[in-house]
Amino acid sequence: MSIETIARLIGMAAFGAGGVWLGAEMSRVFNDPVELWATIIGLVGALAGLVLTPYLTVRPIRAARAALGQMSSRTLFAGLLGLIVSLITAGLLAFPLSLLPAPFGEVLPFAAAVLVAYLGVTVFVARRDEIFNSLDSLPSRAGGADGGRANGKSRTILMDTSVIIDGRIADIARTGFLAGELLIPRFVLNELQYIADSGDNLRRQRGRRGLEVLAALQKDPVIPVRISDIDVEGSRAVDDKLVILARQMRAPVLTNDFNLNRVAELQGVTILNINELANAVKAVYLPGETLVVRIIQEGREASQGVGYLDDGTMVVVQDGQNFIGVELETVVTKVLQTAAGRMIFAKPEHE
């Protein structure tokens, strides 16, 4: 039996009893038989209790739980702190207000407590970022460099499914550039498992590789990794849940999904993009510098040859078509930065 059903039964009994009492009182007013009024009003009260009780008890509680579940821990703590401060303030105001003549001395203390509590919670929640930034800065001032390092370690980084499947995150995390705890929500793990169980062979292989990468991350003692059951109600899409959760936790999202990157940036969520990191750490070549590249295929234009550097940068060599399969010393003529990455144009050094 569900909680809502139990609440309906209790409400039906309570409202029915109240209806019987009210019917008995009304029978005295109209000088009618008690049984008639008690039965009619009792049945109406029982029916009202059966229908209205969930809307007065269970459903408001569920709505409150859902609203609290979508709030971040910072918001809840700031609201609680604001409530405590406002109640202390209201207590200080209650005594002088109670000295006012009736009815002001009886009404104003309660009204002031409600008003001050509302203002306190509202102000503290609205200023929660400034409050926590001030609190976060205290350890770093007290502890110097060690305090700053501790704050960096306390950061939480949410991981997307795509970046787990990609696999490069394991090597990047081992370098120590990702300061903080890697958090994988349960819904991301469920999507990863769904991909690993897919009927498509390629998707199944990608999902299994993601599970292997995740297992390797958990076994590495240097990398703090945690799988959490935290969830977001009211949304089914994994990307939407990640963005909402990142906003609640004020945490960055680690991904290489282009669409998630753009959507999250529009909503003010910090994104750590693996592809952007890979492009940023590629070697920079200027026109006139020399580099050695192996020509592996023909280019789009006539007489062009194409090769790749160790970091994956494509090099288009003018007059390189006749050197396919040969390592060639070239001179950089132009460098282009495109949406797909950096592209280098070169020509053979000795023409």
N, C-alpha and C positions, 0 to 999 in steps of 0.2 A: 504494500500500500504506500503510495507516494505521500510526501509531506503536504502537497496541496490538497489531496483528498482528506487527510487527517484534519487539516485546517478548516476545510468545508464542513466536516462533521461537527467539530467543536463550535464553529460559528453558527451552524444550524441549531445546535442545542442551546447556545447562549442567547441567540436572538429569539428563539422560540420561547425560552423561559421569560425573557423580557417582554415578549408579546403577550404571554399569558398574564403577567403582572399588570401590564398596561390595559389589557382588556378588562380585567377585574376592576381596576380603578374607573374606567370609562362606564362600566355597567352601573356603578353607584351614581355617577353623574346623570345618566339617562334613565335610571330606575328600570333597567332591563335585566333579564336573567344573566347571572354571572357566566354560566356555561356557554351561552351564545357568543358573548363578546370575547371571552377568554379563548374559545376555540378559533374564532375567525382571526383575531389579531395574533394569536399564537402561531397559526399556520402561515399567515403573511410574514411574521417575523422569522420563522424557520426557513421559508423560501428565500427571504432577503439574505439571511445568514449564509445559506447554501451558495448563493450567487455572488455576494459581495465580499465574503471573507477573504478569498485569495487576493483581491484587489486592495485590501486593507492591510494584509499581513505578508504573505509569501512573496507576491510579485514585487512590492516595493523593496523587500529585503534582497531579492535577486537582482533588481536593477541597481541597488546600492553596491552590491558585491561586484557586479560587472563594471560599474563606474570606478570603484576603488581598484579593481584588477587592472584597469587600463592606465592608472596613474603611476607615474614613476615613484621610486622610493624617495627621491628628492622632494617631489611635490607633497607627498604624504608627511614627510618629516617637517617640511616648512609649515604646512598647515597645522600640524600638532604643536609646533613651537609657537606659532602665532596665536593658537587657541589658549595655550598656557599663559602667555604674556598678557593677552587681552582679559582673561579671567582674573588675573592678579590686579590689573588696572581697574576692572569693574568692581572688584572687592574694595579697593581703596575709595572708589567713588560712591559706593553704596551707603556708607555711614552719613556723609553730609547730605546726600539726597533724601535719606530717610527722615531727616529732621525737618523737612518741608511740611507745611500743613496738608491735611488730607484734602483731596485724594492723591495729591502729587507725591507725598512721602511714601505712599504704598505702591504706586504704579511706576514712578520714574526709576527706582533702583533696578527693577526687572527689565524695563525697557532699555536702560543704559547698558545692562549686562548683555542683552541680545545684540544691540547695535555695536558695542565695542568688540564683542566676539566676532561678529561678521566682518567688521573693518580689519581686525587683527589678522584673521585667517586670509582675507583677500590680499592685504598688503604683503604679508610674508610669502604667500604663494607667488604673487606677481614679482617679488624681488628675490626669489629663491636662488637664482644664478649668482647675484651679487653676494648673497649670504654665504653660499658654499664656496665661492671663489675666495672670500675673505678667510673662511675657515681653512681652506686648502693651502693658503699662503702662510699660515702660522707655522706648520712644521718645517717648511723650507727656511724660514727666517731663523727658527730656533736651531735647526740642525745643519744649516749651511748646505754643502754639496750633498751630503747623505740624505737630507730631507728632500731635496729636489729629486734625487734618484728614487726615493721611496714613492714619491707622488707619481713619477713616471711609471713605476711598476704596478700602481694600483689601477691604471686605466684598463677598461674592458673594451675589446675589439670583437664585434660581431662578424661571423664568417658566413659567406654566401655559399650555396651549393656549387656554383661554377668555379669558385676559387679552390675548393677542396678537390674537385675533379681535375682541375688544371695540373696540380701536383707540385708546382714551383714554390708553393707556400712553405713546404717543409724545409727546403734549402734556404729560403729567405729568413725564416724564423730562427734557424740555427745561427745565422750571422749576428743576431742580436739587434737588428735594426727595428724590429717590432717590439717596442717596450710596452708590456702590458699582458693581460690574460686574454687568450683566445677563447671566445665563448661560442659554442655551437648550440643553438636552440633545438629542441626536440623536433619541431616541424621541419627544420632543415635536414636533420638526420633521417626523418621519415621519407622526405623526398629523395634523398640519396639512396635509401634502400629500395624505393619504388623504381628508380632508374636501374639499379642493379638487378632487379627482378623483371626487367622489361623483356618483351618477346623479340625486340629488335637486337640483333647481335652487337652492333656498334654501341648502342645506348647501354646495353648490358655490360660491355667491357669498360665503358667510361665510368659507370656506376661502381663497378668492382674496384677499379683503380682508385676512385675517391675513397672507398672504404679502407683500402690498403694505406692510402696516404694518411687518413685519419687515425688509423691504428698506429702508424709510425710516429705521428705527432704525440699521441698519448704515451708512448713508451719512452720518448725522449725526456729525460729529467730536466733539461735546460729550458724546455718550452712549456709554460703553464697553459694547459688546455682543460676546459671544463664543458661538459654537456649538461644543459639545463632544461628542465621541464617548463620553463616560462613560456607562456603563450599569449596571443592577442585575440580577444573575442571580437566577433563582428566582421571578420575578414577571413577568406579562405586562401587567397593567393599568397604564396610564400614571399614574393617580393614585397607585397603590401604589408605583410606582417613584419618583415625585417625593417622597413622604413618606419612604421609606427613604433616598433620596439626601440629602434635607434633614437627616435625623438624622445621617447619616455626616459630612456637610460642616459641620454646625451652621450652616446657612444658612436664611434665611427664604424662604418661597414666595410669589410674587406671583400673585394669582388673584382672580377674582370668582365662583368656583364655590362655592355654598353647601355642598354635600355634602363637597367636598374641605376646605373651611374647618373643618367640624365634626370630620371624621376626623383631620385634622392636629393640631388643638388637643388632642384626646384623647390623642395620642401625644407631646405636648410640643413640637411643631414650631411655630415662629413663623410667623404668616400676615400678609401685607400685602394687605388686601382693598380693591380699587378702589371697590366700592360703599360700604363703610364710610367710606372717605376722601371720596367724593362727598357722603355725608350729613353728614359732619363739617364740611365747608367751606360748607354752605348757610347763608344769612343767618338769623339768629335774630330772630324777632319776638315781642314781648310783648303781652299783652292791653292794648288801648287805643291801640296804635300804628296809624298809617294806612299804607295801601299801595294802589297803583293796579294793577288787574288787569283783563284783558279776559275777559269771560264768553264762553265758546265753546259750552257745552252745558248741558242741564238736569241737575239733580242727582237723586239717588235719591228724596229726599223732595219732597213738594209744595212748589212755589214756590222751590226751591233752584236756584242757578246754579253752574256749575263753571268755574274758570279755572286757569291755570298760570303760575307765575313763570318767569323766564328760566332758573333752575337746575332746573326740572322739578317744583318743589314744588306740590302740588295745593291750591287754595284753594276751599273750599265757601262760597258767599255766600248768606246767608239773604235771602229775597225778591229773589233775583237772576234769577229765571226770565224776567222781562220785560225784562232788559237784555242778552240774548244778542247778541253781535256788537259790544258797546259797551265801551269802557274806562271802568271805574267806580272811583271813589275809595271805599275801604272802610275799616272799622275792625275790627281784630283782636279777636275775642271769646274764642277758645280755640285752643291749639296742642296737637296730639297727636303723639307719636312712636310709630309703628307699625313692624312688621317690614318693611313695604314702603317706609318712609321717613317723612318729616315731613308732617303734614297740618294745614292752617290753616283755621279757621272764622272767618268775618267777616260783617259786615253793612254795607249801604250807609251812608256817613257821614251823608247827609242823607235821613232818612226822613220 
